[in-house]
Amino acid sequence: MVGGSRRVGLVTCAALLERDLDRELLRRALVEAGVEARWLVWSDAGVDWASWDLCVVRSTWDYYRAPEAFLAWVARAGSLTRLFNDPGIIAWNAHKGYLKEIEAMGVPTVPTFWVQAGQEARIEAAASALGAEALVIKPAVSAGSFQTRRFGPGEAAEAQAFLTALSAERDVMVQPYMASVDGHGERCLIWIDGKLTHAIRKTPRFSNDDERVSEAIEPTPQERAFASAALGEVAEGLLYARVDTVLDDTGQLRLAELELIEPSLFLRQHPEALDRLVAGIVRRLA
């Protein structure tokens, strides 16, 4: 750090497609903690990443549109400054194939029928393998609700057309629609610097939907144990994480996604989480 300054880059994308409610809360809190904090666009070739003491990836919500370019930036920026989360973690988490590894560790995940880019796949085969009539189809590299659609019974033709078009260009996931999200909702468990701080409930979200979330919820003991198991060994060193869960028909928790790159952390709902995140950043500057 030059001249005792402490400079933190908060990494975002060129154009936010939706409002980031964490954005100014985090920047202001860092400034109040005596840190120079500025929003930087990951794809901006004019940014001197080496001039920043530490960079925190926050709202790079367009990375799925150019994943190879984004991962090349992660590697480059990670060689010039300290990047959080760690570049290796970001690269591992960018493709949802990581769910296979977590499932192999014994953590229940949402059942998934995987289709590689360019592979011919029949929706009937996916439905049969999953034992489900209502299906969700989405890319394996994605953010928000990009190209995510639900198809119910009687919509096999539409589902097949969507699957064929999507898998022509990218790896695809086909999953059963988990009915519990209509009532219990999807529960997002927020992990900040080694601790599960709070949870929020999200309603189901598909292409072009707005995100609707609850106020902060206290995680149950079962959710706390599940989050620790899902994070496993990668928990060590994480600045932040989000463990997204759903309930299956038997009431068992299942992992929907492990968000380690650019998840909303819902800091407005839980000020203590904001304080913990800022403290974690400041400690890493020391």
PyRosetta script that sets phi, psi and omega in degrees:
from pyrosetta import init, pose_from_sequence

init()
pose = pose_from_sequence("MVGGSRRVGLVTCAALLERDLDRELLRRALVEAGVEARWLVWSDAGVDWASWDLCVVRSTWDYYRAPEAFLAWVARAGSLTRLFNDPGIIAWNAHKGYLKEIEAMGVPTVPTFWVQAGQEARIEAAASALGAEALVIKPAVSAGSFQTRRFGPGEAAEAQAFLTALSAERDVMVQPYMASVDGHGERCLIWIDGKLTHAIRKTPRFSNDDERVSEAIEPTPQERAFASAALGEVAEGLLYARVDTVLDDTGQLRLAELELIEPSLFLRQHPEALDRLVAGIVRRLA")
pose.set_psi(1, 124.5)
pose.set_omega(1, -175.5)
pose.set_phi(2, -81.4)
pose.set_psi(2, 130.2)
pose.set_omega(2, 174.7)
pose.set_phi(3, 59.6)
pose.set_psi(3, 25.0)
pose.set_omega(3, 178.3)
pose.set_phi(4, 78.9)
pose.set_psi(4, 1.5)
pose.set_omega(4, -179.2)
pose.set_phi(5, -71.4)
pose.set_psi(5, 156.5)
pose.set_omega(5, 176.1)
pose.set_phi(6, -129.0)
pose.set_psi(6, 110.4)
pose.set_omega(6, -172.4)
pose.set_phi(7, -117.5)
pose.set_psi(7, 123.3)
pose.set_omega(7, -179.8)
pose.set_phi(8, -121.6)
pose.set_psi(8, 124.4)
pose.set_omega(8, 174.0)
pose.set_phi(9, -92.6)
pose.set_psi(9, 130.2)
pose.set_omega(9, 175.9)
pose.set_phi(10, -103.2)
pose.set_psi(10, 115.6)
pose.set_omega(10, -166.3)
pose.set_phi(11, -92.7)
pose.set_psi(11, 129.8)
pose.set_omega(11, -177.1)
pose.set_phi(12, -133.1)
pose.set_psi(12, -166.0)
pose.set_omega(12, 177.5)
pose.set_phi(13, -117.3)
pose.set_psi(13, 170.4)
pose.set_omega(13, -173.0)
pose.set_phi(14, -66.1)
pose.set_psi(14, -36.3)
pose.set_omega(14, -177.4)
pose.set_phi(15, -140.7)
pose.set_psi(15, 111.9)
pose.set_omega(15, 177.2)
pose.set_phi(16, -73.9)
pose.set_psi(16, 127.5)
pose.set_omega(16, -179.6)
pose.set_phi(17, -82.4)
pose.set_psi(17, -13.4)
pose.set_omega(17, 176.1)
pose.set_phi(18, -149.3)
pose.set_psi(18, 164.6)
pose.set_omega(18, -176.4)
pose.set_phi(19, -70.0)
pose.set_psi(19, 136.0)
pose.set_omega(19, 175.7)
pose.set_phi(20, -100.1)
pose.set_psi(20, 102.2)
pose.set_omega(20, -175.4)
pose.set_phi(21, -72.1)
pose.set_psi(21, -17.8)
pose.set_omega(21, 177.6)
pose.set_phi(22, -81.7)
pose.set_psi(22, -17.1)
pose.set_omega(22, -163.6)
pose.set_phi(23, -54.5)
pose.set_psi(23, -67.1)
pose.set_omega(23, -175.1)
pose.set_phi(24, -75.4)
pose.set_psi(24, -26.7)
pose.set_omega(24, 174.8)
pose.set_phi(25, -55.9)
pose.set_psi(25, -47.4)
pose.set_omega(25, -177.0)
pose.set_phi(26, -69.3)
pose.set_psi(26, -46.2)
pose.set_omega(26, -178.1)
pose.set_phi(27, -61.3)
pose.set_psi(27, -46.8)
pose.set_omega(27, -179.5)
pose.set_phi(28, -62.5)
pose.set_psi(28, -40.4)
pose.set_omega(28, -179.3)
pose.set_phi(29, -64.8)
pose.set_psi(29, -37.5)
pose.set_omega(29, 177.3)
pose.set_phi(30, -67.0)
pose.set_psi(30, -41.9)
pose.set_omega(30, 178.0)
pose.set_phi(31, -61.4)
pose.set_psi(31, -42.4)
pose.set_omega(31, 178.5)
pose.set_phi(32, -64.4)
pose.set_psi(32, -23.9)
pose.set_omega(32, 177.3)
pose.set_phi(33, -87.8)
pose.set_psi(33, 7.6)
pose.set_omega(33, 176.4)
pose.set_phi(34, 86.5)
pose.set_psi(34, 21.1)
pose.set_omega(34, -177.9)
pose.set_phi(35, -110.2)
pose.set_psi(35, 136.2)
pose.set_omega(35, 170.0)
pose.set_phi(36, -77.7)
pose.set_psi(36, 115.6)
pose.set_omega(36, -177.0)
pose.set_phi(37, -125.1)
pose.set_psi(37, 132.1)
pose.set_omega(37, -178.3)
pose.set_phi(38, -141.9)
pose.set_psi(38, 145.8)
pose.set_omega(38, 176.6)
pose.set_phi(39, -81.4)
pose.set_psi(39, 129.7)
pose.set_omega(39, -178.3)
pose.set_phi(40, -125.5)
pose.set_psi(40, 140.6)
pose.set_omega(40, 180.0)
pose.set_phi(41, -91.6)
pose.set_psi(41, 124.7)
pose.set_omega(41, -173.9)
pose.set_phi(42, -59.5)
pose.set_psi(42, -32.3)
pose.set_omega(42, -175.6)
pose.set_phi(43, -91.9)
pose.set_psi(43, 5.4)
pose.set_omega(43, -179.8)
pose.set_phi(44, -80.7)
pose.set_psi(44, 109.3)
pose.set_omega(44, -177.2)
pose.set_phi(45, -66.4)
pose.set_psi(45, -15.2)
pose.set_omega(45, -178.0)
pose.set_phi(46, -84.9)
pose.set_psi(46, -6.0)
pose.set_omega(46, -178.9)
pose.set_phi(47, -77.3)
pose.set_psi(47, 130.9)
pose.set_omega(47, 174.9)
pose.set_phi(48, -92.6)
pose.set_psi(48, 90.3)
pose.set_omega(48, -174.1)
pose.set_phi(49, -63.7)
pose.set_psi(49, -29.5)
pose.set_omega(49, -179.5)
pose.set_phi(50, -67.9)
pose.set_psi(50, -17.3)
pose.set_omega(50, -178.9)
pose.set_phi(51, -82.0)
pose.set_psi(51, -5.4)
pose.set_omega(51, -179.8)
pose.set_phi(52, -104.0)
pose.set_psi(52, 133.4)
pose.set_omega(52, -177.4)
pose.set_phi(53, -67.2)
pose.set_psi(53, -31.2)
pose.set_omega(53, -175.5)
pose.set_phi(54, -160.5)
pose.set_psi(54, 142.8)
pose.set_omega(54, 176.6)
pose.set_phi(55, -127.2)
pose.set_psi(55, 137.8)
pose.set_omega(55, -179.3)
pose.set_phi(56, -115.9)
pose.set_psi(56, 118.5)
pose.set_omega(56, 178.3)
pose.set_phi(57, -73.6)
pose.set_psi(57, 123.5)
pose.set_omega(57, -177.4)
pose.set_phi(58, -126.0)
pose.set_psi(58, -62.7)
pose.set_omega(58, -172.7)
pose.set_phi(59, -124.3)
pose.set_psi(59, 51.9)
pose.set_omega(59, 176.3)
pose.set_phi(60, -83.5)
pose.set_psi(60, 59.8)
pose.set_omega(60, -167.2)
pose.set_phi(61, -77.6)
pose.set_psi(61, -0.4)
pose.set_omega(61, 177.2)
pose.set_phi(62, -104.3)
pose.set_psi(62, 8.1)
pose.set_omega(62, -172.2)
pose.set_phi(63, -60.7)
pose.set_psi(63, -30.5)
pose.set_omega(63, -177.1)
pose.set_phi(64, -67.7)
pose.set_psi(64, -17.3)
pose.set_omega(64, 178.8)
pose.set_phi(65, -76.6)
pose.set_psi(65, -23.9)
pose.set_omega(65, 178.6)
pose.set_phi(66, -145.0)
pose.set_psi(66, 65.4)
pose.set_omega(66, -172.9)
pose.set_phi(67, -61.0)
pose.set_psi(67, -36.4)
pose.set_omega(67, 179.7)
pose.set_phi(68, -66.6)
pose.set_psi(68, -42.9)
pose.set_omega(68, 178.1)
pose.set_phi(69, -64.6)
pose.set_psi(69, -39.6)
pose.set_omega(69, 179.9)
pose.set_phi(70, -64.1)
pose.set_psi(70, -46.2)
pose.set_omega(70, -178.9)
pose.set_phi(71, -67.8)
pose.set_psi(71, -31.0)
pose.set_omega(71, 174.1)
pose.set_phi(72, -65.7)
pose.set_psi(72, -39.9)
pose.set_omega(72, 175.9)
pose.set_phi(73, -64.2)
pose.set_psi(73, -42.4)
pose.set_omega(73, 179.1)
pose.set_phi(74, -55.7)
pose.set_psi(74, -47.0)
pose.set_omega(74, -179.4)
pose.set_phi(75, -64.6)
pose.set_psi(75, -42.6)
pose.set_omega(75, -178.4)
pose.set_phi(76, -67.8)
pose.set_psi(76, -50.0)
pose.set_omega(76, -179.4)
pose.set_phi(77, -62.5)
pose.set_psi(77, -38.1)
pose.set_omega(77, -179.9)
pose.set_phi(78, -65.9)
pose.set_psi(78, -19.9)
pose.set_omega(78, 177.2)
pose.set_phi(79, -87.7)
pose.set_psi(79, -13.0)
pose.set_omega(79, -176.1)
pose.set_phi(80, -106.4)
pose.set_psi(80, -25.0)
pose.set_omega(80, -179.6)
pose.set_phi(81, -147.9)
pose.set_psi(81, 174.3)
pose.set_omega(81, 175.1)
pose.set_phi(82, -84.5)
pose.set_psi(82, 124.5)
pose.set_omega(82, -174.4)
pose.set_phi(83, -115.0)
pose.set_psi(83, 134.4)
pose.set_omega(83, 177.5)
pose.set_phi(84, -129.8)
pose.set_psi(84, 133.2)
pose.set_omega(84, -2.1)
pose.set_phi(85, -67.3)
pose.set_psi(85, 171.5)
pose.set_omega(85, -175.8)
pose.set_phi(86, -57.3)
pose.set_psi(86, 141.0)
pose.set_omega(86, 179.7)
pose.set_phi(87, -53.7)
pose.set_psi(87, -38.3)
pose.set_omega(87, 178.6)
pose.set_phi(88, -65.0)
pose.set_psi(88, -38.9)
pose.set_omega(88, 177.3)
pose.set_phi(89, -65.7)
pose.set_psi(89, -42.4)
pose.set_omega(89, -179.9)
pose.set_phi(90, -61.9)
pose.set_psi(90, -45.6)
pose.set_omega(90, -179.4)
pose.set_phi(91, -61.8)
pose.set_psi(91, -40.2)
pose.set_omega(91, -180.0)
pose.set_phi(92, -67.1)
pose.set_psi(92, -35.3)
pose.set_omega(92, -173.1)
pose.set_phi(93, -87.2)
pose.set_psi(93, -9.5)
pose.set_omega(93, -173.9)
pose.set_phi(94, -69.8)
pose.set_psi(94, -28.1)
pose.set_omega(94, 179.1)
pose.set_phi(95, -112.4)
pose.set_psi(95, 129.8)
pose.set_omega(95, -173.4)
pose.set_phi(96, -72.5)
pose.set_psi(96, 6.1)
pose.set_omega(96, 170.0)
pose.set_phi(97, -60.5)
pose.set_psi(97, -15.7)
pose.set_omega(97, 175.2)
pose.set_phi(98, -57.6)
pose.set_psi(98, -23.8)
pose.set_omega(98, 179.9)
pose.set_phi(99, -61.0)
pose.set_psi(99, -31.0)
pose.set_omega(99, 178.2)
pose.set_phi(100, -63.2)
pose.set_psi(100, -41.2)
pose.set_omega(100, 179.6)
pose.set_phi(101, -66.7)
pose.set_psi(101, -41.8)
pose.set_omega(101, -179.3)
pose.set_phi(102, -66.9)
pose.set_psi(102, -39.7)
pose.set_omega(102, 176.9)
pose.set_phi(103, -62.0)
pose.set_psi(103, -37.9)
pose.set_omega(103, 179.0)
pose.set_phi(104, -65.6)
pose.set_psi(104, -21.2)
pose.set_omega(104, 176.6)
pose.set_phi(105, -80.2)
pose.set_psi(105, -4.9)
pose.set_omega(105, 178.8)
pose.set_phi(106, 97.6)
pose.set_psi(106, 8.1)
pose.set_omega(106, 178.4)
pose.set_phi(107, -90.4)
pose.set_psi(107, 122.0)
pose.set_omega(107, 180.0)
pose.set_phi(108, -62.3)
pose.set_psi(108, 130.8)
pose.set_omega(108, 176.5)
pose.set_phi(109, -120.0)
pose.set_psi(109, 168.1)
pose.set_omega(109, 174.1)
pose.set_phi(110, -66.6)
pose.set_psi(110, 126.5)
pose.set_omega(110, -179.8)
pose.set_phi(111, -54.6)
pose.set_psi(111, 138.2)
pose.set_omega(111, -174.3)
pose.set_phi(112, -136.8)
pose.set_psi(112, 135.6)
pose.set_omega(112, 171.6)
pose.set_phi(113, -102.6)
pose.set_psi(113, 115.3)
pose.set_omega(113, -173.0)
pose.set_phi(114, -94.7)
pose.set_psi(114, 136.5)
pose.set_omega(114, 177.7)
pose.set_phi(115, -127.6)
pose.set_psi(115, 121.0)
pose.set_omega(115, 179.1)
pose.set_phi(116, -78.5)
pose.set_psi(116, 152.3)
pose.set_omega(116, 177.9)
pose.set_phi(117, -56.2)
pose.set_psi(117, 130.4)
pose.set_omega(117, 179.4)
pose.set_phi(118, 86.7)
pose.set_psi(118, -8.0)
pose.set_omega(118, -179.6)
pose.set_phi(119, -82.0)
pose.set_psi(119, 136.8)
pose.set_omega(119, 174.6)
pose.set_phi(120, -80.5)
pose.set_psi(120, 129.7)
pose.set_omega(120, -178.1)
pose.set_phi(121, -141.0)
pose.set_psi(121, 141.3)
pose.set_omega(121, 178.8)
pose.set_phi(122, -102.2)
pose.set_psi(122, 134.7)
pose.set_omega(122, -179.3)
pose.set_phi(123, -64.0)
pose.set_psi(123, -30.3)
pose.set_omega(123, 177.8)
pose.set_phi(124, -63.8)
pose.set_psi(124, -36.9)
pose.set_omega(124, 178.7)
pose.set_phi(125, -67.0)
pose.set_psi(125, -39.3)
pose.set_omega(125, 178.1)
pose.set_phi(126, -65.1)
pose.set_psi(126, -46.1)
pose.set_omega(126, -179.4)
pose.set_phi(127, -62.1)
pose.set_psi(127, -39.6)
pose.set_omega(127, 179.6)
pose.set_phi(128, -67.1)
pose.set_psi(128, -43.8)
pose.set_omega(128, -179.3)
pose.set_phi(129, -64.3)
pose.set_psi(129, -34.3)
pose.set_omega(129, -177.5)
pose.set_phi(130, -90.3)
pose.set_psi(130, -13.8)
pose.set_omega(130, -177.7)
pose.set_phi(131, 62.8)
pose.set_psi(131, 41.4)
pose.set_omega(131, -174.9)
pose.set_phi(132, -140.3)
pose.set_psi(132, 149.7)
pose.set_omega(132, 174.8)
pose.set_phi(133, -100.4)
pose.set_psi(133, -37.0)
pose.set_omega(133, 176.3)
pose.set_phi(134, -90.5)
pose.set_psi(134, 124.5)
pose.set_omega(134, -172.9)
pose.set_phi(135, -126.7)
pose.set_psi(135, 152.4)
pose.set_omega(135, 171.6)
pose.set_phi(136, -117.6)
pose.set_psi(136, 130.6)
pose.set_omega(136, 179.5)
pose.set_phi(137, -118.6)
pose.set_psi(137, 131.1)
pose.set_omega(137, -178.8)
pose.set_phi(138, -156.7)
pose.set_psi(138, 160.4)
pose.set_omega(138, 178.1)
pose.set_phi(139, -71.0)
pose.set_psi(139, 154.5)
pose.set_omega(139, 176.8)
pose.set_phi(140, -80.4)
pose.set_psi(140, -15.5)
pose.set_omega(140, 171.4)
pose.set_phi(141, -120.8)
pose.set_psi(141, 110.5)
pose.set_omega(141, -172.1)
pose.set_phi(142, -160.8)
pose.set_psi(142, 168.8)
pose.set_omega(142, 173.5)
pose.set_phi(143, -148.8)
pose.set_psi(143, 152.3)
pose.set_omega(143, -176.5)
pose.set_phi(144, 60.3)
pose.set_psi(144, -133.6)
pose.set_omega(144, -179.9)
pose.set_phi(145, -113.9)
pose.set_psi(145, 25.3)
pose.set_omega(145, -176.8)
pose.set_phi(146, -54.6)
pose.set_psi(146, 122.9)
pose.set_omega(146, 175.7)
pose.set_phi(147, 50.9)
pose.set_psi(147, 38.9)
pose.set_omega(147, 178.3)
pose.set_phi(148, -111.5)
pose.set_psi(148, 121.6)
pose.set_omega(148, -177.3)
pose.set_phi(149, -136.5)
pose.set_psi(149, 148.4)
pose.set_omega(149, 176.2)
pose.set_phi(150, -105.0)
pose.set_psi(150, 139.0)
pose.set_omega(150, 177.3)
pose.set_phi(151, -129.1)
pose.set_psi(151, 131.5)
pose.set_omega(151, -179.2)
pose.set_phi(152, -99.5)
pose.set_psi(152, -178.0)
pose.set_omega(152, 176.1)
pose.set_phi(153, -56.7)
pose.set_psi(153, 138.8)
pose.set_omega(153, -179.6)
pose.set_phi(154, 87.4)
pose.set_psi(154, 0.1)
pose.set_omega(154, -179.9)
pose.set_phi(155, -114.2)
pose.set_psi(155, 29.1)
pose.set_omega(155, -176.1)
pose.set_phi(156, -61.4)
pose.set_psi(156, -39.2)
pose.set_omega(156, -178.7)
pose.set_phi(157, -64.0)
pose.set_psi(157, -45.1)
pose.set_omega(157, 178.6)
pose.set_phi(158, -64.7)
pose.set_psi(158, -40.3)
pose.set_omega(158, 179.2)
pose.set_phi(159, -63.9)
pose.set_psi(159, -41.0)
pose.set_omega(159, 179.3)
pose.set_phi(160, -63.8)
pose.set_psi(160, -43.1)
pose.set_omega(160, 179.6)
pose.set_phi(161, -62.8)
pose.set_psi(161, -41.8)
pose.set_omega(161, 179.2)
pose.set_phi(162, -66.6)
pose.set_psi(162, -44.7)
pose.set_omega(162, 179.7)
pose.set_phi(163, -61.4)
pose.set_psi(163, -45.2)
pose.set_omega(163, -178.7)
pose.set_phi(164, -61.8)
pose.set_psi(164, -45.3)
pose.set_omega(164, -179.1)
pose.set_phi(165, -66.9)
pose.set_psi(165, -42.0)
pose.set_omega(165, -177.4)
pose.set_phi(166, -69.1)
pose.set_psi(166, -44.2)
pose.set_omega(166, -176.7)
pose.set_phi(167, -74.7)
pose.set_psi(167, -11.1)
pose.set_omega(167, 175.3)
pose.set_phi(168, -66.3)
pose.set_psi(168, -25.0)
pose.set_omega(168, -174.5)
pose.set_phi(169, -117.3)
pose.set_psi(169, -19.6)
pose.set_omega(169, -172.3)
pose.set_phi(170, -155.1)
pose.set_psi(170, 161.8)
pose.set_omega(170, 174.2)
pose.set_phi(171, -66.7)
pose.set_psi(171, 143.7)
pose.set_omega(171, -172.8)
pose.set_phi(172, -131.3)
pose.set_psi(172, 149.9)
pose.set_omega(172, 174.7)
pose.set_phi(173, -116.3)
pose.set_psi(173, 134.6)
pose.set_omega(173, 171.7)
pose.set_phi(174, -117.8)
pose.set_psi(174, 125.9)
pose.set_omega(174, -176.6)
pose.set_phi(175, -132.9)
pose.set_psi(175, 154.9)
pose.set_omega(175, 172.9)
pose.set_phi(176, -69.8)
pose.set_psi(176, 143.5)
pose.set_omega(176, 173.4)
pose.set_phi(177, -73.6)
pose.set_psi(177, 120.6)
pose.set_omega(177, -177.0)
pose.set_phi(178, -84.0)
pose.set_psi(178, 109.1)
pose.set_omega(178, -172.6)
pose.set_phi(179, -61.1)
pose.set_psi(179, -23.7)
pose.set_omega(179, -177.0)
pose.set_phi(180, -64.7)
pose.set_psi(180, -21.3)
pose.set_omega(180, -178.1)
pose.set_phi(181, -68.0)
pose.set_psi(181, -18.2)
pose.set_omega(181, 177.8)
pose.set_phi(182, -71.7)
pose.set_psi(182, -25.1)
pose.set_omega(182, -179.2)
pose.set_phi(183, -116.5)
pose.set_psi(183, -66.0)
pose.set_omega(183, 179.6)
pose.set_phi(184, -65.9)
pose.set_psi(184, -32.0)
pose.set_omega(184, 179.9)
pose.set_phi(185, 83.2)
pose.set_psi(185, 171.6)
pose.set_omega(185, 170.9)
pose.set_phi(186, -85.7)
pose.set_psi(186, 128.5)
pose.set_omega(186, -178.6)
pose.set_phi(187, -102.7)
pose.set_psi(187, 124.4)
pose.set_omega(187, 178.1)
pose.set_phi(188, -101.6)
pose.set_psi(188, 118.8)
pose.set_omega(188, -178.9)
pose.set_phi(189, -100.1)
pose.set_psi(189, 118.6)
pose.set_omega(189, -171.9)
pose.set_phi(190, -99.3)
pose.set_psi(190, 125.6)
pose.set_omega(190, -177.2)
pose.set_phi(191, -112.4)
pose.set_psi(191, 122.0)
pose.set_omega(191, 179.6)
pose.set_phi(192, -125.2)
pose.set_psi(192, 115.9)
pose.set_omega(192, 171.4)
pose.set_phi(193, 48.7)
pose.set_psi(193, 52.5)
pose.set_omega(193, 173.0)
pose.set_phi(194, 91.4)
pose.set_psi(194, 6.4)
pose.set_omega(194, -177.3)
pose.set_phi(195, -144.2)
pose.set_psi(195, 139.6)
pose.set_omega(195, 172.5)
pose.set_phi(196, -80.3)
pose.set_psi(196, 113.9)
pose.set_omega(196, -172.4)
pose.set_phi(197, -92.5)
pose.set_psi(197, -41.1)
pose.set_omega(197, -176.8)
pose.set_phi(198, -166.3)
pose.set_psi(198, 177.2)
pose.set_omega(198, 176.7)
pose.set_phi(199, -136.0)
pose.set_psi(199, 159.8)
pose.set_omega(199, 170.7)
pose.set_phi(200, -137.1)
pose.set_psi(200, 159.3)
pose.set_omega(200, 177.6)
pose.set_phi(201, -105.0)
pose.set_psi(201, 131.0)
pose.set_omega(201, 176.2)
pose.set_phi(202, -113.0)
pose.set_psi(202, 144.7)
pose.set_omega(202, 172.5)
pose.set_phi(203, -83.9)
pose.set_psi(203, 159.4)
pose.set_omega(203, 179.0)
pose.set_phi(204, -56.6)
pose.set_psi(204, 142.3)
pose.set_omega(204, -176.8)
pose.set_phi(205, -135.0)
pose.set_psi(205, 129.0)
pose.set_omega(205, 178.1)
pose.set_phi(206, -126.7)
pose.set_psi(206, -178.1)
pose.set_omega(206, -175.3)
pose.set_phi(207, -49.9)
pose.set_psi(207, 129.6)
pose.set_omega(207, 176.4)
pose.set_phi(208, 74.1)
pose.set_psi(208, 2.3)
pose.set_omega(208, 176.5)
pose.set_phi(209, -78.1)
pose.set_psi(209, 150.3)
pose.set_omega(209, 169.6)
pose.set_phi(210, -82.9)
pose.set_psi(210, 150.9)
pose.set_omega(210, 178.2)
pose.set_phi(211, -84.3)
pose.set_psi(211, 130.4)
pose.set_omega(211, 178.1)
pose.set_phi(212, -122.8)
pose.set_psi(212, 124.0)
pose.set_omega(212, -174.4)
pose.set_phi(213, -131.4)
pose.set_psi(213, 161.0)
pose.set_omega(213, -179.4)
pose.set_phi(214, -90.6)
pose.set_psi(214, -179.7)
pose.set_omega(214, 166.1)
pose.set_phi(215, -74.9)
pose.set_psi(215, 176.8)
pose.set_omega(215, -177.3)
pose.set_phi(216, -63.6)
pose.set_psi(216, 142.2)
pose.set_omega(216, 178.8)
pose.set_phi(217, -124.3)
pose.set_psi(217, 141.3)
pose.set_omega(217, 175.8)
pose.set_phi(218, -76.6)
pose.set_psi(218, 122.4)
pose.set_omega(218, 178.4)
pose.set_phi(219, -62.4)
pose.set_psi(219, 142.9)
pose.set_omega(219, 176.8)
pose.set_phi(220, -76.3)
pose.set_psi(220, 161.2)
pose.set_omega(220, 175.0)
pose.set_phi(221, -55.4)
pose.set_psi(221, -37.4)
pose.set_omega(221, 178.7)
pose.set_phi(222, -64.0)
pose.set_psi(222, -42.4)
pose.set_omega(222, 179.3)
pose.set_phi(223, -66.5)
pose.set_psi(223, -37.7)
pose.set_omega(223, 178.4)
pose.set_phi(224, -62.9)
pose.set_psi(224, -44.5)
pose.set_omega(224, 179.3)
pose.set_phi(225, -65.7)
pose.set_psi(225, -39.0)
pose.set_omega(225, -179.1)
pose.set_phi(226, -64.9)
pose.set_psi(226, -44.6)
pose.set_omega(226, -179.9)
pose.set_phi(227, -60.3)
pose.set_psi(227, -43.3)
pose.set_omega(227, 179.0)
pose.set_phi(228, -62.2)
pose.set_psi(228, -41.2)
pose.set_omega(228, 179.6)
pose.set_phi(229, -67.5)
pose.set_psi(229, -40.6)
pose.set_omega(229, -178.7)
pose.set_phi(230, -67.1)
pose.set_psi(230, -38.6)
pose.set_omega(230, 179.4)
pose.set_phi(231, -73.2)
pose.set_psi(231, -35.2)
pose.set_omega(231, 175.9)
pose.set_phi(232, 53.3)
pose.set_psi(232, -135.9)
pose.set_omega(232, -176.1)
pose.set_phi(233, -72.1)
pose.set_psi(233, -20.6)
pose.set_omega(233, -178.1)
pose.set_phi(234, -72.3)
pose.set_psi(234, -13.2)
pose.set_omega(234, -178.4)
pose.set_phi(235, -60.6)
pose.set_psi(235, -33.3)
pose.set_omega(235, -178.0)
pose.set_phi(236, -64.5)
pose.set_psi(236, 121.6)
pose.set_omega(236, 177.4)
pose.set_phi(237, 92.6)
pose.set_psi(237, -10.7)
pose.set_omega(237, 179.2)
pose.set_phi(238, -67.3)
pose.set_psi(238, 136.2)
pose.set_omega(238, 171.7)
pose.set_phi(239, -81.8)
pose.set_psi(239, -38.0)
pose.set_omega(239, -178.7)
pose.set_phi(240, -152.0)
pose.set_psi(240, 158.7)
pose.set_omega(240, 175.3)
pose.set_phi(241, -161.9)
pose.set_psi(241, 159.6)
pose.set_omega(241, 172.3)
pose.set_phi(242, -136.5)
pose.set_psi(242, 126.7)
pose.set_omega(242, -179.0)
pose.set_phi(243, -107.0)
pose.set_psi(243, 107.6)
pose.set_omega(243, -176.8)
pose.set_phi(244, -94.0)
pose.set_psi(244, 125.0)
pose.set_omega(244, -173.5)
pose.set_phi(245, -127.0)
pose.set_psi(245, 156.0)
pose.set_omega(245, 171.8)
pose.set_phi(246, -136.9)
pose.set_psi(246, 164.7)
pose.set_omega(246, 174.3)
pose.set_phi(247, -101.6)
pose.set_psi(247, 137.4)
pose.set_omega(247, 174.2)
pose.set_phi(248, -84.9)
pose.set_psi(248, -174.1)
pose.set_omega(248, -175.0)
pose.set_phi(249, -66.0)
pose.set_psi(249, -18.1)
pose.set_omega(249, 179.7)
pose.set_phi(250, -95.2)
pose.set_psi(250, -1.4)
pose.set_omega(250, -178.0)
pose.set_phi(251, 88.3)
pose.set_psi(251, 8.2)
pose.set_omega(251, 179.3)
pose.set_phi(252, -82.8)
pose.set_psi(252, 137.6)
pose.set_omega(252, 174.6)
pose.set_phi(253, -68.2)
pose.set_psi(253, 137.3)
pose.set_omega(253, 175.1)
pose.set_phi(254, -133.3)
pose.set_psi(254, 143.8)
pose.set_omega(254, 178.9)
pose.set_phi(255, -78.9)
pose.set_psi(255, 124.2)
pose.set_omega(255, 174.8)
pose.set_phi(256, -89.9)
pose.set_psi(256, -49.3)
pose.set_omega(256, 177.7)
pose.set_phi(257, -153.2)
pose.set_psi(257, 152.4)
pose.set_omega(257, 171.6)
pose.set_phi(258, -114.6)
pose.set_psi(258, 107.9)
pose.set_omega(258, -171.5)
pose.set_phi(259, -97.6)
pose.set_psi(259, 106.8)
pose.set_omega(259, -176.0)
pose.set_phi(260, -120.5)
pose.set_psi(260, 3.3)
pose.set_omega(260, -177.0)
pose.set_phi(261, -103.7)
pose.set_psi(261, -64.4)
pose.set_omega(261, -169.9)
pose.set_phi(262, -141.7)
pose.set_psi(262, 41.9)
pose.set_omega(262, -176.6)
pose.set_phi(263, -74.6)
pose.set_psi(263, 144.6)
pose.set_omega(263, 165.4)
pose.set_phi(264, -63.2)
pose.set_psi(264, 135.4)
pose.set_omega(264, -177.4)
pose.set_phi(265, -106.9)
pose.set_psi(265, -0.7)
pose.set_omega(265, 174.8)
pose.set_phi(266, 52.7)
pose.set_psi(266, 53.1)
pose.set_omega(266, -177.8)
pose.set_phi(267, -70.9)
pose.set_psi(267, -29.3)
pose.set_omega(267, 178.3)
pose.set_phi(268, -61.1)
pose.set_psi(268, -35.9)
pose.set_omega(268, -177.4)
pose.set_phi(269, -73.2)
pose.set_psi(269, -19.0)
pose.set_omega(269, -174.5)
pose.set_phi(270, -145.8)
pose.set_psi(270, 87.2)
pose.set_omega(270, -176.6)
pose.set_phi(271, -55.6)
pose.set_psi(271, -30.3)
pose.set_omega(271, 178.8)
pose.set_phi(272, -62.7)
pose.set_psi(272, -31.8)
pose.set_omega(272, 177.3)
pose.set_phi(273, -68.2)
pose.set_psi(273, -38.7)
pose.set_omega(273, 175.9)
pose.set_phi(274, -61.1)
pose.set_psi(274, -46.0)
pose.set_omega(274, 179.0)
pose.set_phi(275, -59.6)
pose.set_psi(275, -41.4)
pose.set_omega(275, -178.1)
pose.set_phi(276, -68.3)
pose.set_psi(276, -38.9)
pose.set_omega(276, 179.2)
pose.set_phi(277, -64.9)
pose.set_psi(277, -45.0)
pose.set_omega(277, 178.5)
pose.set_phi(278, -61.8)
pose.set_psi(278, -44.3)
pose.set_omega(278, 179.3)
pose.set_phi(279, -61.7)
pose.set_psi(279, -37.9)
pose.set_omega(279, 178.7)
pose.set_phi(280, -66.0)
pose.set_psi(280, -37.9)
pose.set_omega(280, 177.9)
pose.set_phi(281, -68.0)
pose.set_psi(281, -46.9)
pose.set_omega(281, -179.7)
pose.set_phi(282, -60.8)
pose.set_psi(282, -41.4)
pose.set_omega(282, 179.8)
pose.set_phi(283, -62.6)
pose.set_psi(283, -37.3)
pose.set_omega(283, 179.3)
pose.set_phi(284, -72.2)
pose.set_psi(284, -18.6)
pose.set_omega(284, 174.7)
pose.set_phi(285, -76.3)
pose.set_psi(285, -23.9)
pose.set_omega(285, -173.9)
pose.set_phi(286, -67.6)
pose.dump_pdb("model.pdb")
